[in-house]
Amino acid sequence: MTEAQTPKRIYPPVYFGAAVLLMIGLHLAAPFTRLSNAPLRYLGLIPMVLGSWLVIWVNTMFRRAGTTIKPFQESSALVESGPFRFTRNPIYLGMVVFLLGHAIFLGSLAPFLVIPIFAVLIDRRFIRAEEAMLAERFGAQFDSYTRRVRRWV
């Protein structure tokens, strides 16, 4: 296949946006059980802000390290500081934390169904391929890192 024929990849922010919209749709169409009302629902803003902050922080770290944030592109540096000391995938974790907050904010049970589906999809579609590329690129350094730090938390 030539570059012009190569199908466009759908990147994680698109999956994230679709998850947010699906959660809203499920909340409106099939709320099942109302879990909380205002003002308790507003507690969901806390994980939404924390998840967003984590994604922005890691994006800044990647730029400073001079490496790519895009999946399937070769990394030029293995970042192991900051949130990478606790999770190998802080951007995806930030997205999941945001979705958790979003589900709390919506206040019904149905949106929570999207979170594990999103996490599994991201794991299968991106994380495994990214980690294989990092293992190939950084070898023993990445192997050592994976022994010290968990994939999610």
N, C-alpha and C positions, 0 to 999 in steps of 0.2 A: 504494500500500500504506500502510496506517496503521501507526503505531508498534507496535501490538499484533500486526500481521501480518508485520512485518519479521522475517526470519529472524535468529536470534542468530548473531553472529560468533564464530568460533573463534579465540581469540587465540594468539600465539606460544608461551606457556608450555604450552598443551595439545599443540601439535605437538612441543615439546621433550620433554614427559613421554611422549608416544607413541613418540618416537624412542628414549628411554632403555629403555622397556619392550620395544620391538622388538629393540633390540640384545641385551637379556638373552635374549629368546626365540630369536633366531638363534644366540646362543652356546650355548644349551642344546639346540636342535633340530638345528642344522647347523653345528657349529663349524669344519668344513672342516679347517683346519690349526691346531694349537696353536702359538702364536707364542712364548709365554713362560710360565713358571711362577713361583710365589712364590720369592723375594722381588722379582724383577724386575717383576712385574705391579704391585707397589705404587708404582712410579714413576708410574703413571697418576694417582695421587692429586695429584701436583703440578699438572698442567693442570686437573684437576677443581677444585682450590682456586683456582687463578688465574682460571679462567673464571667461577666463582661470585663471586669478589671483584670482577671487572670489572663484572658485572651489577649487583651491589649498589652499587658506586661510582657508576655512571652513574644508577641510580635515585635516589640521593641528590643527584646534580647536577641532575637534572630537578626534584626537589622544591624545591631551593634556588632554581632559576631560575623557579619558579612555572609550569612548563609541563607538559603531559601526557606520560605515558609510553605511553598507550594508542594503538595504531595507529588510523588513520582519524579521530582527533579532531584539531581544529586546534591547532597549537602556538602558544604565545604568545611564545616566545623561540627563537632559533636558538643552540644551545649549540655553541661552537667550541673550548672549552678542554679541558684534561685529555686523556682518550683520544681525544676528537673531533679532536685535532690530527693523529692518525695514521690514523683510520678513521672513516668517516661512520656506521658501524653497530656501535659497540662492544658493545651488548647482544647482538646476533645473533652477533658474533664471539666473545663470552664463552660463548654457548651452544655454538658449534661447538668451541671449545677444550675445554669441559667434556666434550662427546661424544667428542672425541679421547682425552682422559684416561680416560673410561669404557671405551672400546674397548681401550685399553692394559691397564687394570685387569682386564677380562674375560679377556684373554690369548689370544683366538682371532681368526682372520681375518674371519669372517662379520660381526661387528658394525661393522667398518670400512666395509662397504657402505652403511650407513645415513647416514653423515656427508655424502657429496656429495648424496644425495637430499634430506636435510634442508636443506642450504645452498641448493640450487636451488629447493626449494619455498618457503623463506622469502623468497628473492629475488623470485620470481614473484608470490607471494601478498601480500607485505607491503612489501618495500623499494621496489619500483618505484612503488607507489601512494603510499607515504609521501613519497618524493622528489618526485613530481609535486605533491603538496600543499604541500610546503615551497617548491618553486620558485614556485608560484602565490602563496604567502603572503609570501615574503621576496625574490622577484625577483632583482635583480642581486647582492644579498648572498649568496644561496644559490648562484647561478651562480659567483661568485668562489670560494666555499668548495669547490664540487665540482671546480674546476680545481686547487685546492691539495691536496685530500685524497681519497684513493682510497675506493672504496665498501667494500672489505673491509680490505685491508692494503696 
